[in-house]
Amino acid sequence: MLQGKTIAFLAAPEGVEQVELTEPWRAVQQAGGTPRLISTKHGKIQGFNHLDRADTFDVDATVDEVSASDFDGLVLPGGVANPDFLRTQPAAVRFAGEFFRLGKPVASICHAPWTLVEADVVRGRTLTSWPSLRTDLRNAGATWVDEEVITCTDGPNALVSSRKPDDLKAFCQAFVDVMGS
């Protein structure tokens, strides 16, 4: 359970795969935790259902206003545009990397590991992702596997990863278990 725990969700102003935000968000709430949406600017972020615009979501704080020490864990939803934008934002990369330096659990799905590659925190770790990131992750020193969900504890923190929206049930269960322990 996540009772009393606050989990950061890091997303770009536009391009997050909506279901990869909403399903993990719901899992945190159902486990008794408090999810908070962190982005690079105030206002709302735009969700997408693959390439189609979907709902908007209110940002709780920006990466410049918070620190990993304010949270018990981090969820990085995917979509192609979301992590591609985040990895070009030094404050977002710093924020994600802080969770590793502090030994706090991180969960990433789909294309989200791009942000972790930029933060230089996947070296020596085993994870999964959308298949097109395989070479990027290997070049960054990670071991890439094609599995529904991976929980890697070889490093300073637990890292949960999944490939795609079809893996969300297993992904949510794994990261809630890790963040709740």
C-alpha positions in Angstrom: 0.0 0.0 0.0 1.0 3.6 -0.6 -0.8 5.1 2.4 0.8 8.4 3.2 3.2 8.3 0.2 3.4 11.0 -2.5 4.3 9.9 -6.0 5.5 12.3 -8.7 4.4 11.8 -12.3 6.7 13.7 -14.7 5.1 14.7 -18.0 5.8 17.2 -20.8 3.3 19.9 -21.6 2.2 17.9 -24.6 2.6 14.4 -25.9 2.0 12.1 -22.9 0.3 8.8 -23.8 -2.9 9.4 -21.8 -3.5 5.8 -20.6 0.1 5.6 -19.4 -0.6 8.5 -17.2 -4.2 7.8 -16.0 -3.9 4.1 -15.2 -0.8 4.4 -13.0 -2.3 7.5 -11.5 -5.4 5.5 -10.6 -3.3 2.7 -9.2 -1.5 5.1 -6.9 -4.9 6.5 -5.6 -6.3 3.0 -5.2 -3.3 2.0 -3.1 -3.9 5.0 -0.8 -1.1 7.2 -2.2 -1.2 10.8 -3.5 -0.1 11.3 -7.1 1.2 14.8 -8.2 1.6 15.9 -11.8 5.0 17.6 -12.4 5.8 19.3 -15.7 8.1 21.9 -17.1 5.6 24.7 -16.9 2.3 25.6 -15.1 -1.1 25.1 -16.5 -2.3 21.9 -18.1 -0.7 19.1 -20.1 -2.2 17.6 -23.2 -2.7 13.9 -23.2 -2.8 11.8 -26.4 -4.4 8.5 -27.4 -1.5 7.5 -29.7 -1.6 10.4 -32.2 -5.0 11.9 -31.4 -5.4 14.7 -28.8 -7.3 13.4 -25.7 -7.8 15.1 -22.3 -5.9 17.8 -20.5 -4.6 17.5 -16.9 -3.8 20.2 -14.4 -0.1 20.5 -13.4 0.5 20.5 -9.7 4.1 21.9 -9.8 7.0 22.5 -12.1 10.3 20.7 -12.0 11.9 24.0 -10.9 9.7 24.1 -7.8 10.2 20.6 -6.5 12.9 18.1 -5.6 13.0 14.3 -5.6 13.2 14.6 -1.8 9.6 15.9 -1.8 8.4 12.5 -3.1 8.5 8.8 -2.3 8.8 7.7 -5.9 8.6 8.7 -9.6 6.4 7.4 -12.5 7.5 8.3 -16.0 4.6 7.7 -18.5 5.5 7.3 -22.1 4.3 8.3 -25.5 6.9 9.2 -28.1 6.7 13.0 -27.7 6.6 13.1 -23.9 10.1 11.7 -23.1 11.6 13.1 -26.3 10.7 16.6 -25.0 11.7 15.9 -21.4 15.2 14.6 -22.3 15.9 18.0 -23.8 15.0 19.9 -20.6 17.9 20.0 -18.1 15.6 20.6 -15.1 13.5 17.5 -16.0 16.5 15.4 -16.5 18.0 16.6 -13.2 14.7 15.9 -11.4 14.5 12.3 -12.8 18.2 11.7 -11.9 17.7 12.9 -8.4 15.5 9.9 -7.6 18.4 7.6 -8.4 20.9 9.6 -6.4 18.5 9.5 -3.4 17.8 5.7 -3.8 14.0 6.3 -4.5 12.0 3.9 -6.7 11.3 4.9 -10.3 8.8 3.4 -12.8 9.0 4.0 -16.6 6.9 2.7 -19.4 7.1 2.7 -23.2 9.4 5.5 -24.5 9.9 7.0 -21.0 13.4 5.5 -20.5 14.7 8.1 -23.0 14.6 10.5 -20.1 16.6 8.1 -17.9 19.2 7.6 -20.7 19.7 11.4 -20.7 20.1 11.3 -16.9 22.8 8.7 -17.3 21.2 6.3 -14.8 20.6 3.1 -16.7 24.1 1.9 -16.9 24.3 -1.6 -15.5 20.6 -1.9 -15.1 18.2 -4.4 -16.7 15.0 -2.9 -18.1 12.4 -3.1 -20.9 10.7 -0.4 -23.0 9.1 0.1 -26.4 11.3 -2.0 -28.7 12.6 0.9 -30.7 14.6 2.1 -27.6 16.5 -1.2 -27.4 19.6 0.2 -29.1 19.5 3.5 -27.2 19.4 1.6 -23.9 22.1 -0.8 -24.8 24.3 2.2 -26.0 23.7 3.8 -22.6 25.0 0.6 -20.8 21.7 -1.1 -19.9 20.6 -4.6 -20.6 17.4 -4.5 -22.6 14.9 -7.4 -22.4 11.5 -7.9 -24.1 9.3 -8.7 -21.2 6.0 -7.4 -19.8 7.5 -5.9 -16.7 10.9 -5.9 -15.1 11.8 -4.9 -11.6 15.5 -4.2 -11.4 17.1 -3.9 -8.0 20.7 -3.9 -9.2 21.6 -0.4 -8.3 20.8 2.4 -5.9 17.1 2.1 -6.2 14.3 -0.1 -7.6 13.5 0.5 -11.3 10.3 -0.9 -12.7 9.8 -0.8 -16.5 7.3 -2.0 -19.0 6.9 -2.0 -22.8 3.5 -0.6 -23.8 -0.1 0.1 -22.7 -1.0 -3.6 -23.0 1.5 -4.2 -20.0 -0.2 -1.6 -17.8 -1.9 -4.1 -15.4 1.4 -5.8 -14.6 3.3 -2.5 -14.6 0.9 -0.8 -12.1 1.0 -3.9 -9.8 4.8 -4.0 -9.8 5.5 -0.4 -9.2 2.8 -0.2 -6.4 4.4 -3.2 -4.7 7.9 -1.6 -5.0 6.9 1.9 -3.9 4.8 0.5 -1.1 7.6 -1.5 0.5 
